[in-house]
Amino acid sequence: MRQNRLLIFIVPLLLFTACIKSYTPVIDSSAAYKIVVSGRVSNITDDWQYITISKSIPLDETHYVGFTGCQVSVFDEFDNEYKAQDINGNGKYRFSIGSANLNIGTSYYLKITTPDGDILQSEPEKMIAVAPIKEPKYHIDSIYNGAFNYFTRGLQFTVDVDASEMESPYYLFELEATYEHHAKYAREWYYDGSVHHIYPPDSSLMYCWTTKQIPEIITLSTANLEINKYYNLNLHFVPFNRDDLTYGYSLLARQIGLSRKAFLYWESMRLNNNQNAELYSKQPVDTQGNIKNITHPEKEVLGFFSASEISESRIFIEAQDTYPIPLCTPWPLGRLGFREIGRENYPGFLMNNPMGSYFMIWLPDPCVDCSSYSGTTVKPNFWPY
């Protein structure tokens, strides 16, 4: 009887585990990609405006695939054509519209002819007026990290929106951050099979500036409010445990006026990219763009082409007390001496000894070259310090 009970328990367990099999779907690579288009006409022009055309990629890949060889033009409602060219062969097409032809209330649309002859065309988008942006504000705040159960202190940036009823109630905010960062040591002693001395010490790679786009999608609608105003909209949080705020920080904020359809597109993009939502907490939102394949309507085109007035403001933050994780970790050389510095790391810089020689301590690239991990040594022309 005891043996029978054991068999009754084991057999269902074997049946259950035998039913679990891994499954990898087979997708025809020729049909897996879709064309992705991103671009706008705006009043902010540095001579050039851009349309990016790429291909969506399989789930197991992460690289960008630009779609080259297209004929790309932007048209306005008066049939003026502004041709775009892919100068660098990376799917980023640039075009220029003179300021005289960039007007609030004028409609623009995009037309693309692919190398295969397919015609892609956007719906006309009227350039929407937007209120002048208020200068962003900031205050010290903390955010909670639920995964590790701790609070992170930093600067929270906010902005007020104060618009009239004649201006768009739909907004998109784009942010660009620039910050200064330093290498800790000048280059003086180095080893590349033998020891060399640079005198006077070279400090040209000690001071860098990095500019980056903030990836968050930030949208706002005041359409359901009594007035076209909103206060203390959260823009971006910069923690003190990074070096962004250590030597000076600048934030460029762009306030972009949207049509209702453009707002719904960016709002659905924001919801789909919300990294704070837990798995299965909500279904993905269908992100409907405004670009169609005229030749083959059954082929979906992803993306949106818009026409927007943009107002921008830049603020500067002086150096803050921060506690970043060090990027420079000097490496004391052990009993193998210089042989611990591999040829792939030549020249291996050494820590200076104030007595006129060097310590047997290797300084990896982040210690002597601030651009080895980010940025450039060219100071931006807007940098005030």
JOMOKA-V17826 format. One record per helix or strand of 2 or more residues. SS is the DSSP state (h for helix, s for strand). FROM is the first residue (numbers start at 0). LEN is the number of residues. If there is no record, write none. Layout:
ss->[SS,SS]
from->[FROM,FROM]
len->[LEN,LEN]
//
This chain:
ss->[h,h,s,s,s,s,s,h,s,s,s,s,s,s,s,s,s,s,s,h,s,h,s,s,s,s,h,h,s,s,h,h]
from->[1,28,34,48,70,80,91,98,106,118,124,136,149,169,186,194,206,217,228,242,248,259,290,300,309,330,336,342,347,356,364,369]
len->[17,4,8,7,6,5,4,3,7,4,2,9,13,13,5,8,7,4,11,3,9,13,3,8,8,2,4,3,6,7,4,3]
//
